[in-house]
Amino acid sequence: MNIRKEEFGKLEDATVYAYTLENDHGVKVACLDYGCTITKIITPDRNGKLENIVLGYDELEGYLNNSAYFGSVVGRVAGRIGGAEFTLNGNTYSLAKNENGNHLHGGVKGFDKVIWDAETEEKADKVSVKFSYLSLDGEEGYPGNLKMNVTYTLNKNNELSIQYEGISDETTLLNVTNHSYFNLSGDLKRDILDHELTLKSDQYLELQDDLLPTGKFADVEGTPFDFRQGRSIRSGAESEHPQNKLAGEGYDHPFILDENRNAEIVLKDPHSGRQMIVETDEVGVVVYTSNQLSGNDEIYGVMPRKYLGICLETQGLPDAIHHDHFPSWVLEKDKPYSSVTTYKFCIVE
């Protein structure tokens, strides 16, 4: 088990560092102090070949121009806030409108666009990097001075855990996630259409045209949204279901998790044999199949295109502040927040 720190680039007069966590099986997780951004995850296929399974860039410039949030921690609030404003304790707060009049992933300069402090720890069975950031009162329109910690830990069992911790001196909103795009084929050899996803979820959120939830919990039974027994991403991309078409021929939907910490999310690629088991204490997961992915910046030598990766964003439900029947995002003054999501990398024959 070891950690390596090296310079990744310059942001004005500041240096951005990359931290690479590695275990004794050759599994590596590389991440930046800029946005807590995961740049690479190296895991073996069924033949033992070590390859990268996430989307990202070789140079900092790619992340500075990145509108897809590759690998970053997003917040204070992941997802969309309708109309870019909310009311809390009788006060109305206006946020940055950075997507079609709505507020997305924390705004213009959210958690993904700042340099975090970093502290590393090495033990016999695991290695960690803890990122810390103070989001000041009024930043991107949110109330309260919010102290955040995000800790990435890789252990000897090929498990990556992400722990999010926060505390604010005023009541505020908090709903954070990591926005990694996974592609288990290895080094982006294929798209994710033949990946198989299994979710322990009976319901998903119906979306309206701007991808905000209507507020309706829709049953997955008999639809392309039924992942309970596993199904390919292709089945949704090629579906005529109105919700798949609305999302850009695929998925960009929140699913309500029926269980936690019990292999509730499983992604596998039958070609490479790679499997990733995701366990979380969050209420939901947003499944996004990169239906809008485009651009001219190469992603590790591959041009951006639809279905190149899949995001599994464990988080609270989008726009919850405007839907009283959704679990609340409100973080009360001086009340600690903590959430953990774990990714286990393994092989299936």
C-alpha positions in Angstrom: 0.0 0.0 0.0 1.4 3.4 -0.9 0.6 7.0 -2.0 2.5 9.1 -4.5 2.1 12.9 -4.8 3.2 14.7 -7.9 2.6 18.1 -9.6 -0.2 17.9 -12.1 -0.4 21.5 -13.3 -0.7 25.2 -12.5 -3.8 27.2 -11.8 -2.8 30.9 -11.8 -0.1 31.0 -9.0 -1.2 27.8 -7.3 0.1 24.3 -8.0 -2.4 21.4 -8.5 -1.2 18.1 -7.2 -2.2 14.5 -8.1 -2.3 11.8 -5.5 -2.1 8.2 -6.5 -3.3 5.5 -4.1 -2.1 2.0 -4.9 -2.6 -1.4 -3.2 -0.6 -4.6 -3.4 -2.9 -5.9 -6.2 -2.0 -3.1 -8.6 -5.3 -1.3 -8.2 -4.7 2.4 -8.4 -6.9 5.5 -7.8 -5.5 8.8 -9.0 -7.1 12.1 -7.8 -6.4 15.8 -7.8 -6.7 18.4 -5.1 -8.6 20.4 -7.7 -12.2 19.5 -7.3 -11.3 16.2 -5.5 -11.2 15.0 -9.0 -10.7 11.3 -9.7 -8.6 11.1 -12.9 -8.0 7.4 -13.2 -8.9 4.1 -11.6 -6.8 1.2 -12.7 -8.2 -2.3 -12.2 -7.5 -5.7 -13.7 -9.7 -7.5 -16.3 -10.4 -11.3 -16.1 -7.0 -11.9 -17.7 -5.2 -9.7 -15.2 -4.6 -6.8 -17.5 -4.5 -3.5 -15.7 -6.4 -0.7 -17.4 -8.2 2.6 -16.6 -12.0 2.4 -16.0 -12.9 6.1 -15.8 -13.1 9.1 -18.1 -10.7 12.0 -17.7 -7.8 14.1 -19.1 -4.0 13.8 -19.1 -3.6 17.6 -18.4 -5.2 20.1 -16.1 -6.5 22.2 -19.0 -9.0 19.5 -19.8 -10.5 19.8 -16.3 -10.5 23.6 -16.4 -12.6 23.5 -19.5 -14.6 20.5 -18.5 -18.4 20.9 -18.6 -19.1 17.3 -17.9 -17.7 17.2 -14.3 -15.4 14.2 -15.0 -14.5 12.6 -11.7 -15.2 15.7 -9.6 -17.0 16.2 -6.3 -20.0 18.4 -7.0 -21.8 20.6 -4.5 -22.9 22.3 -2.4 -25.8 20.7 -4.1 -25.5 18.0 -6.7 -28.1 18.0 -9.4 -30.5 20.7 -10.4 -32.4 23.4 -8.3 -35.3 24.7 -10.3 -35.3 28.4 -11.0 -31.9 28.7 -9.2 -33.5 29.8 -6.0 -34.9 28.4 -2.8 -36.6 29.5 0.4 -35.2 28.4 3.8 -36.4 29.6 7.2 -38.3 32.4 5.6 -35.4 33.7 3.6 -35.1 33.4 -0.2 -31.7 32.7 -1.7 -30.8 33.3 -5.4 -28.2 31.0 -7.0 -26.2 31.1 -10.2 -28.2 30.1 -13.2 -25.8 27.9 -15.0 -28.1 25.6 -17.0 -31.2 26.8 -18.8 -32.3 29.1 -16.0 -31.7 26.5 -13.3 -28.8 25.9 -10.9 -26.7 22.8 -11.6 -24.0 21.0 -9.5 -23.2 23.9 -7.2 -23.0 26.7 -9.7 -20.4 28.4 -11.7 -17.6 27.8 -9.2 -18.8 24.9 -7.1 -16.7 22.3 -5.2 -15.4 21.0 -8.6 -13.7 24.3 -9.4 -11.6 25.0 -6.3 -8.3 23.6 -4.9 -8.8 21.7 -1.7 -6.2 21.2 1.1 -4.9 17.6 1.2 -3.6 15.3 3.9 -2.5 11.7 3.3 -2.4 8.6 5.6 -0.7 5.3 5.0 -1.5 2.1 6.9 -0.7 -1.6 6.4 -4.1 -2.4 5.0 -5.3 0.9 3.5 -4.2 4.3 2.2 -6.1 7.6 2.3 -6.1 11.2 1.1 -8.4 13.6 3.0 -9.4 16.8 1.1 -10.7 19.8 3.1 -12.4 23.0 2.0 -14.1 25.9 3.7 -17.0 27.2 1.6 -17.7 30.7 2.8 -21.1 32.1 3.6 -22.7 33.4 0.4 -20.5 31.3 -1.9 -22.5 30.7 -5.1 -25.5 32.1 -3.1 -25.7 29.5 -0.3 -25.9 30.5 3.4 -23.5 29.6 6.1 -19.7 28.9 6.4 -19.5 25.2 5.5 -16.5 23.1 6.4 -16.2 20.1 4.1 -14.0 17.0 4.2 -13.9 14.4 1.4 -11.7 11.3 2.1 -10.8 8.8 -0.5 -9.6 5.4 0.9 -8.3 2.4 -1.0 -7.9 -0.8 0.9 -6.2 -4.2 0.3 -9.5 -5.7 -0.8 -9.8 -3.5 -3.9 -12.4 -1.3 -2.3 -12.5 2.5 -2.8 -14.5 4.4 -0.2 -15.5 8.0 -0.4 -16.5 9.7 2.9 -18.2 13.1 2.8 -18.3 15.2 6.0 -19.7 18.7 6.5 -20.7 21.2 9.2 -22.1 24.7 8.8 -22.5 27.6 11.2 -25.9 28.4 9.6 -28.7 26.2 8.4 -28.0 25.5 4.7 -28.4 22.9 1.9 -26.0 20.1 1.3 -26.2 17.2 -1.2 -22.8 16.1 -2.6 -21.7 13.3 -4.8 -18.7 12.2 -7.0 -19.3 12.6 -10.7 -17.0 9.9 -12.1 -17.9 8.3 -15.5 -17.2 4.6 -15.5 -16.3 2.4 -18.5 -15.3 -1.1 -17.4 -14.1 -2.1 -20.9 -10.7 -0.7 -19.9 -8.9 2.2 -21.5 -12.2 3.2 -23.3 -11.9 0.4 -25.9 -15.7 0.2 -26.2 -18.7 2.2 -25.1 -21.0 1.2 -22.2 -24.0 0.1 -24.2 -23.4 -3.6 -23.4 -22.6 -3.0 -19.7 -25.2 -4.6 -17.5 -26.6 -2.6 -14.5 -28.4 -4.1 -11.6 -30.3 -1.8 -9.1 -32.3 -2.6 -6.0 -34.9 0.0 -6.9 -38.7 -0.2 -7.4 -39.1 3.4 -8.3 -37.5 6.2 -10.2 -38.3 9.9 -10.5 -40.2 11.0 -13.6 -38.5 14.0 -15.4 -39.9 17.0 -17.2 -38.4 18.5 -20.4 -35.7 20.5 -18.5 -34.7 17.2 -16.7 -36.0 18.5 -13.3 -38.2 15.9 -11.6 -42.0 16.3 -11.9 -42.3 15.1 -8.3 -43.8 11.8 -9.4 -42.4 8.5 -8.2 -42.8 6.1 -11.1 -42.8 2.3 -10.8 -40.1 0.5 -12.7 -42.2 -2.6 -13.3 -42.6 -3.4 -17.0 -40.4 -0.5 -18.1 -36.8 -0.1 -19.3 -36.2 1.4 -15.9 -36.5 -2.0 -14.2 -32.9 -2.9 -13.3 -33.8 -5.2 -10.4 -32.7 -8.4 -12.3 -30.1 -6.6 -14.4 -30.4 -5.2 -17.9 -28.1 -3.7 -20.5 -27.7 0.0 -21.0 -28.4 -0.6 -24.7 -32.0 -1.6 -23.8 -32.7 2.0 -22.6 -30.7 3.7 -25.3 -32.7 2.0 -28.0 -36.0 2.3 -26.1 -39.0 4.3 -27.3 -40.1 5.0 -23.8 -40.9 8.7 -23.5 -38.6 9.1 -20.5 -35.6 7.5 -22.3 -36.2 9.7 -25.3 -36.6 12.8 -23.2 -33.2 12.1 -21.5 -31.5 12.0 -24.9 -31.9 8.3 -25.7 -30.7 6.8 -22.5 -30.9 7.5 -18.8 -30.4 10.7 -16.7 -32.7 9.6 -13.9 -32.8 9.4 -10.1 -33.6 6.0 -8.7 -34.8 5.5 -5.2 -32.7 2.8 -3.5 -34.7 0.1 -1.7 -31.7 -1.1 0.3 -28.4 0.4 1.6 -25.0 -1.2 2.1 -26.1 -4.5 0.5 -24.8 -4.6 -3.1 -27.6 -2.3 -4.1 -25.8 -1.1 -7.3 -23.9 -3.5 -9.5 -22.3 -2.6 -12.9 -20.5 -5.3 -15.0 -19.0 -5.6 -18.4 -19.3 -9.1 -19.8 -16.5 -8.6 -22.3 -13.7 -7.6 -19.8 -15.2 -9.5 -16.8 -14.9 -6.4 -14.7 -17.6 -5.8 -12.0 -18.1 -2.9 -9.7 -20.3 -3.2 -6.6 -21.5 0.2 -5.2 -22.9 0.5 -1.7 -24.0 3.7 -0.1 -26.1 5.2 2.7 -27.7 7.7 0.3 -31.4 7.5 -0.5 -30.9 7.5 -4.3 -28.6 7.2 -7.3 -28.7 9.2 -10.5 -27.9 7.0 -13.5 -26.5 9.1 -16.4 -25.4 7.3 -19.5 -23.5 10.3 -21.0 -26.3 11.0 -23.6 -25.1 14.6 -24.0 -21.4 14.0 -24.1 -19.7 15.8 -26.9 -16.8 18.2 -27.6 -13.4 18.4 -29.1 -11.1 17.6 -26.2 -9.8 14.1 -26.3 -10.6 11.9 -23.3 -7.4 9.8 -23.0 -7.0 9.7 -26.7 -10.7 9.1 -27.5 -13.1 11.7 -28.9 -16.1 12.4 -26.7 -19.3 10.7 -27.8 -22.6 9.4 -26.4 -22.4 6.3 -24.2 -18.7 6.6 -23.5 -19.3 6.4 -19.8 -21.9 5.9 -17.1 -22.3 8.0 -14.0 -23.7 6.4 -10.8 -24.2 9.5 -8.6 -25.2 8.4 -5.1 -27.0 11.3 -3.5 -30.2 12.8 -2.3 -33.0 13.3 -4.8 -32.7 16.3 -7.2 -34.6 19.5 -6.5 -35.7 18.2 -3.1 -35.9 21.7 -1.7 -39.0 22.2 -3.9 -40.7 18.8 -3.2 -41.8 18.4 0.4 -42.3 14.6 -0.1 -38.6 14.1 -1.0 -36.1 13.4 1.7 -34.7 16.7 2.8 -31.2 18.2 1.9 -31.4 20.8 4.7 -28.4 20.7 6.9 -29.2 22.3 10.3 -26.8 24.7 11.9 -23.9 23.0 13.8 -25.2 19.5 12.9 -22.6 17.3 11.4 -23.2 15.7 8.0 -21.6 12.4 7.0 -22.2 10.0 4.1 -20.1 7.1 2.7 -20.2 5.4 -0.7 -18.0 2.4 -1.4 -16.9 0.9 -4.7 -15.7 -2.7 -4.8 -13.8 -3.8 -7.9 -13.9 -7.5 -8.8 -14.1 -10.0 -11.6 -17.0 -12.2 -12.9 -16.4 -15.1 -15.2 
